[in-house]
Amino acid sequence: MEPKVLLVDDESKVLRGLRRFLFEKITVETAEGGEAALETLDREGPFAVVVSDMRMPGMNGVELLGEIKKKHPDTVRIMLTGNADQKTAVDAVNKGSIFRFLNKPCDAETLVAAIQDGIRQHQLITAERELIETTLAGSIKVLMDTLAILDPYAFGRATKLRQWAQKCAKYLDLTPSWKVAMAAELSLLGCVTLPPELQAKIREGAQTTSEENEILRAVPEVARKLIGNIPRMQDIADIVYLSSRGFDGSGFPENGPAGTNIPVESRLLHVLRDVIEITGGDDPTPETFDHADLALSRYDPEIFSAVRTCLTGAKAPSGKPVTPTKNVKPQAEAATQIETVSLPLGAVLDGDQLAEDLKFTDGGLVLAKNILLSDTLIARVRHHHKLRKITEPVKVRRTVTVKDEAA
């Protein structure tokens, strides 16, 4: 896709002049004023670069670039102004994180060079993000397939946590949403270090000793060390590390941050991990959030209420529904639906999700329920089946396309 540039000014004559000059060199759109610019970004984005004037009625350039930084963080921001005082420059850098600050009058050659540099910067930003989201995602998949082999129970919960985290991140309009989803999936990686007898206790819901609880509390730290060995994953490691830290300052690690000083992704993951401990991996009900083990002081109250509403559709405890973000589409608009089907082992497919534990005929656990099956896992299961029979049929959840009755 050819990179696009958005020019913002409150004077239409200035915009027309700039557009005429840049038209043959760069794909350009224009917007008169800050509000119009934000609408254009939402409607016609993504844009590689935004060039904004400073002095505009209503929303000025600093305010506009600050909003763009929050809503469209990959877009490179350039300020063009005739009011080159120090405060304007400082505000533009601190609030809008601008790439270039250009003074009026600005000759065409300088403006074109700045925009071209901005486009190259945008390409670097998006290339780095794609590296993390695609290349590293493949590495993470291999790591999680290994967890599925070593601890299928923990892998099943990690899969469910990722699904919940993705859904809640969209609901809360957290950007980038992949961070909390990846942190959720990797948060139980430390479980591979747990003794087998402790893993069995957790699966059975048995009472654990104080010594065992100390081991369990250290799981996020173990996960942080493992994740931290992967390049560019330190942010994810820190999110996992603080996911047991209470909003009230309780929990692990001691002397850690409290309140909103805890990363928002960690605050969300804290709620989700405690909920999954209560449900055992099943989807929660409204009553789940009234469970005695969910001490409200440990959680960010806004996030707790949002998770309750997002995962169950129930109103928050105050009786007021939490309003979803504009990015969340009503369920009725979905073109697919989930069906639960029972199949012979040879008919399961990549992307199917186990609806119940997959076990050997002698009762041993192969894979825990809620695991999203991959080609690697399916191949492993079929190899096991040749040596030690697995109970059939296999009950899975499968995404199917819904026919449009109106068509």
C-alpha positions in Angstrom: 0.0 0.0 0.0 1.4 3.4 -1.0 2.0 5.6 2.1 -0.4 8.5 2.5 0.1 11.9 4.1 -2.5 14.1 5.8 -2.1 17.9 5.8 -4.0 19.8 8.5 -4.6 23.6 8.5 -7.6 25.8 9.1 -7.0 27.8 5.9 -8.3 26.1 2.8 -6.1 28.2 0.5 -3.0 27.0 2.3 -4.1 23.3 2.0 -4.9 23.7 -1.7 -1.5 25.2 -2.4 0.4 22.5 -0.5 -1.7 19.7 -2.1 -1.0 21.1 -5.6 2.7 21.1 -5.0 2.9 17.7 -3.3 0.3 15.9 -5.5 2.8 14.4 -8.1 5.3 13.4 -5.4 3.2 12.0 -2.5 -0.4 10.7 -2.0 -2.0 13.6 0.0 -5.2 14.1 1.8 -6.2 17.4 3.6 -8.4 18.3 6.6 -9.5 21.7 7.7 -8.9 21.8 11.5 -8.2 19.2 14.2 -11.7 17.6 14.5 -11.8 17.0 10.7 -8.3 15.6 10.9 -9.3 13.0 13.5 -12.4 12.0 11.5 -10.3 11.6 8.4 -7.7 9.4 10.2 -10.5 7.1 11.5 -12.3 7.0 8.2 -9.5 6.8 5.6 -6.4 5.7 7.6 -3.8 4.5 8.1 -1.7 7.6 7.3 2.1 7.4 7.3 2.6 11.1 8.2 0.5 14.0 9.5 1.7 17.6 9.0 -0.3 20.0 11.2 -0.3 23.7 11.6 0.0 25.0 15.2 -2.5 27.8 15.3 -6.0 26.6 14.6 -9.3 27.5 16.2 -10.8 24.9 18.5 -8.1 22.2 18.7 -4.6 23.5 18.1 -1.7 21.6 16.6 -0.3 20.4 19.9 -3.6 19.0 21.1 -4.2 17.3 17.7 -0.9 15.6 17.6 -1.3 14.5 21.2 -4.6 12.8 20.2 -3.0 11.2 17.1 -0.2 9.9 19.3 -2.8 8.1 21.5 -5.2 6.8 18.7 -2.7 6.3 15.8 0.7 5.7 17.5 2.3 4.5 14.3 1.6 7.7 12.4 4.6 10.1 12.2 3.8 13.6 13.4 5.2 16.9 12.0 4.5 20.4 13.3 4.4 23.4 10.9 4.1 26.8 12.7 4.9 30.4 12.5 4.8 30.7 16.3 8.3 29.3 17.0 8.5 30.1 20.7 10.2 27.8 23.1 7.0 26.7 25.0 5.3 25.7 21.7 8.3 23.6 20.8 8.5 21.9 24.2 4.7 21.2 24.3 4.8 19.8 20.8 7.7 17.4 21.6 6.4 16.4 25.0 2.7 16.1 24.3 2.7 15.2 20.6 6.0 13.3 20.3 6.6 15.1 17.0 9.2 13.9 14.5 10.0 17.3 13.0 9.3 20.9 14.0 9.2 23.2 10.9 9.0 27.0 11.0 6.9 29.1 8.7 7.6 30.2 6.1 8.9 26.7 5.1 10.3 26.3 1.6 8.9 23.4 -0.5 12.2 21.5 -0.6 12.5 21.4 3.2 8.9 20.3 3.6 9.1 17.5 1.0 12.4 16.3 2.6 10.8 16.2 6.1 7.7 14.3 4.8 9.9 11.8 3.0 12.0 11.3 6.1 8.7 10.8 8.0 7.6 8.2 5.6 10.8 6.3 6.0 10.4 6.6 9.8 6.9 5.2 9.5 8.2 2.2 7.5 10.8 1.5 10.2 8.1 1.7 12.9 5.7 -0.6 11.1 8.5 -3.0 10.1 9.5 -3.4 13.8 5.9 -4.0 14.8 5.4 -6.6 12.1 8.7 -8.3 13.3 7.2 -8.5 16.8 3.7 -9.5 15.8 4.6 -12.1 13.1 8.2 -13.3 13.3 8.2 -13.5 17.1 4.7 -14.8 17.2 5.9 -17.8 15.3 8.7 -18.4 17.9 6.1 -18.0 20.6 3.9 -20.6 19.0 6.8 -23.1 19.1 7.3 -22.3 22.7 3.6 -22.8 23.6 3.5 -26.1 21.7 6.3 -27.2 23.9 4.4 -26.1 27.0 1.4 -28.1 25.7 3.7 -31.2 25.7 5.2 -30.6 29.1 2.1 -29.3 30.9 -1.1 -29.6 28.9 -3.2 -28.4 31.8 -1.3 -25.0 32.0 -1.4 -24.7 28.2 -5.2 -25.1 28.2 -5.5 -22.2 30.7 -3.0 -20.1 28.8 -5.0 -20.5 25.6 -8.2 -19.4 27.4 -6.4 -16.5 29.0 -5.2 -15.3 25.6 -8.8 -15.4 24.2 -10.2 -13.5 27.2 -7.3 -11.0 27.0 -7.9 -10.3 23.3 -11.6 -9.8 23.9 -11.1 -7.5 26.9 -8.4 -5.5 25.2 -10.7 -4.6 22.4 -13.5 -3.8 24.9 -11.2 -1.5 26.8 -9.6 -0.1 23.6 -6.1 -1.0 24.8 -3.5 -0.4 22.0 -1.6 -2.3 21.0 -3.8 -5.2 22.0 -1.3 -7.8 21.1 0.8 -7.0 24.1 -1.7 -8.1 26.7 -2.8 -11.1 24.6 0.8 -12.3 24.3 1.5 -11.7 28.0 -1.6 -13.7 28.9 -0.5 -16.6 26.8 3.0 -16.6 28.2 2.0 -15.9 31.8 1.8 -19.5 32.8 5.1 -20.4 31.3 6.7 -20.6 34.7 4.4 -23.6 35.5 6.9 -25.8 33.7 9.2 -25.5 36.8 6.5 -26.7 39.2 6.9 -30.2 40.8 4.5 -32.8 39.3 2.8 -33.3 42.6 2.0 -29.6 42.9 0.7 -29.5 39.3 -1.6 -32.4 40.3 -2.9 -30.5 43.3 -3.7 -27.5 41.2 -5.6 -29.6 38.6 -7.6 -31.3 41.3 -8.3 -28.0 43.2 -6.7 -29.5 46.4 -5.5 -27.4 49.3 -1.9 -26.2 49.0 0.6 -25.7 51.8 2.2 -22.4 52.7 5.5 -23.6 51.1 3.7 -24.6 47.9 2.0 -21.2 47.8 5.4 -19.6 48.0 6.4 -21.6 44.9 3.2 -20.6 43.1 3.7 -16.9 43.9 7.1 -17.1 42.2 5.7 -18.3 38.9 5.4 -14.8 37.4 9.1 -14.2 38.2 10.1 -17.4 36.6 8.1 -16.5 33.5 9.6 -13.1 33.3 13.1 -14.6 33.3 12.2 -17.0 30.5 10.4 -14.4 28.4 13.2 -11.9 29.0 15.6 -14.1 27.1 13.7 -13.4 23.9 14.8 -10.2 22.1 12.4 -7.3 22.2 10.1 -9.0 24.7 11.1 -7.1 27.9 7.8 -5.2 27.9 5.9 -8.5 27.8 8.1 -9.9 30.6 7.4 -6.9 32.8 3.6 -7.2 32.2 3.7 -10.9 33.3 6.0 -10.1 36.3 3.5 -7.5 37.7 0.3 -9.5 36.9 0.1 -10.8 40.5 0.6 -7.3 42.0 -2.6 -6.0 43.7 -4.1 -2.6 43.0 -4.0 -2.0 46.7 -0.2 -2.8 46.9 -0.6 -6.4 48.0 0.7 -9.5 46.3 3.9 -10.2 44.4 6.4 -8.7 44.1 6.9 -7.1 47.5 7.6 -3.3 47.4 6.3 -3.2 43.8 4.1 -0.5 42.3 0.5 0.0 43.3 -2.6 1.6 41.7 -2.3 3.0 38.3 1.5 2.8 38.5 1.0 -0.9 37.7 0.8 -1.3 33.9 -2.8 -1.5 32.7 -2.0 -4.8 30.9 -0.9 -6.3 34.2 -4.0 -5.0 36.0 -6.2 -6.7 33.4 -4.2 -9.9 33.5 -4.4 -10.0 37.3 -8.2 -10.1 37.1 -8.3 -12.7 34.3 -5.8 -15.0 36.1 -7.8 -15.0 39.3 -11.1 -15.6 37.4 -9.6 -18.6 35.6 -8.5 -20.1 38.9 -12.1 -20.0 40.1 -13.7 -21.3 36.8 -11.0 -23.9 36.1 -10.8 -22.7 32.5 -14.5 -22.5 31.8 -16.1 -19.2 30.8 -17.2 -17.2 33.8 -20.8 -16.4 34.7 -22.0 -13.2 36.5 -21.9 -15.1 39.7 -18.2 -15.9 39.3 -17.4 -12.2 40.0 -19.1 -12.4 43.4 -16.8 -15.3 44.5 -15.3 -14.7 47.9 -11.7 -15.2 46.6 -12.1 -12.1 44.4 -11.2 -9.5 47.0 -12.2 -6.2 45.2 -9.4 -4.2 46.8 -6.8 -6.2 44.8 -8.2 -5.1 41.5 -8.5 -1.9 39.5 -12.2 -1.3 40.0 -12.8 0.0 36.4 -11.0 -3.0 34.9 -12.8 -5.5 37.2 -16.2 -4.1 36.1 -15.2 -4.0 32.5 -14.0 -7.6 32.5 -17.3 -8.7 34.2 -19.3 -7.0 31.6 -17.2 -8.0 28.6 -17.0 -11.7 29.5 -20.5 -12.2 30.8 -22.6 -9.4 29.4 -23.7 -8.6 32.9 -23.9 -5.1 34.3 -21.2 -3.8 36.7 -21.9 -4.2 40.4 -23.0 -0.6 40.5 -25.9 -1.5 38.2 -24.5 0.6 35.4 -23.3 -1.2 32.3 -19.7 -0.5 31.2 -19.8 1.0 27.8 -17.8 -0.9 25.2 -15.5 1.0 22.9 -16.5 1.9 19.3 -14.3 -0.9 18.0 -16.4 -3.7 19.4 -19.0 -4.9 17.0 -22.4 -6.3 18.2 -22.6 -10.0 18.2 -25.3 -9.9 15.6 -22.9 -8.6 13.0 -20.6 -11.6 13.2 -20.3 -13.7 10.1 -19.3 -16.8 12.0 -20.4 -18.8 15.0 -19.0 -21.4 17.3 -20.4 -24.9 17.1 -19.6 -27.9 19.5 -19.2 -31.1 17.6 -18.0 -34.7 18.4 -15.6 -36.1 15.9 -13.3 -39.1 15.4 -9.6 -38.2 16.1 -8.8 -38.3 12.4 -11.3 -35.5 11.7 -10.1 -32.8 14.0 -8.5 -29.7 12.3 -6.1 -27.0 12.9 -8.0 -24.2 14.7 -10.4 -26.5 16.5 -10.7 -25.9 20.3 -11.0 -28.8 22.7 -14.4 -28.6 24.5 -13.4 -31.2 27.1 -10.2 -32.8 28.3 -8.6 -35.2 25.8 -7.7 -38.4 27.6 -6.2 -41.8 27.0 -8.6 -44.7 27.4 -6.9 -45.5 30.8 -7.7 -42.0 32.1 -4.4 -40.3 31.6 -4.5 -36.6 30.4 -3.3 -35.9 26.9 -4.4 -32.3 26.4 -6.6 -30.1 28.7 -9.9 -28.6 27.5 -9.9 -25.2 25.9 -6.6 -25.8 24.0 -6.6 -24.4 20.5 -5.3 -27.3 18.3 -2.5 -26.7 15.9 -1.1 -29.0 13.2 1.8 -29.7 15.5 -0.4 -30.7 18.4 -2.7 -32.8 16.2 0.3 -34.7 14.8 1.6 -35.3 18.4 -1.8 -36.6 19.5 -2.1 -39.0 16.5 1.4 -40.3 17.2 0.3 -41.0 20.8 -2.8 -42.7 19.6 -0.8 -45.3 17.7 1.0 -46.3 20.9 -1.6 -45.7 23.6 -5.2 -45.4 22.5 -7.1 -42.1 23.1 -10.8 -41.9 23.9 -13.0 -41.1 21.0 -15.0 -39.2 19.8 -13.3 -36.0 20.5 -15.5 -33.0 21.4 -14.3 -29.7 19.9 -15.6 -26.2 19.3 -15.3 -25.2 15.7 -15.8 -21.8 14.0 -18.2 -22.1 11.1 -19.5 -19.5 8.6 -23.1 -18.4 9.0 -25.2 -18.2 5.9 -26.8 -14.8 5.3 -30.5 -15.7 5.2 -31.3 -12.3 3.6 -29.0 -13.0 0.7 
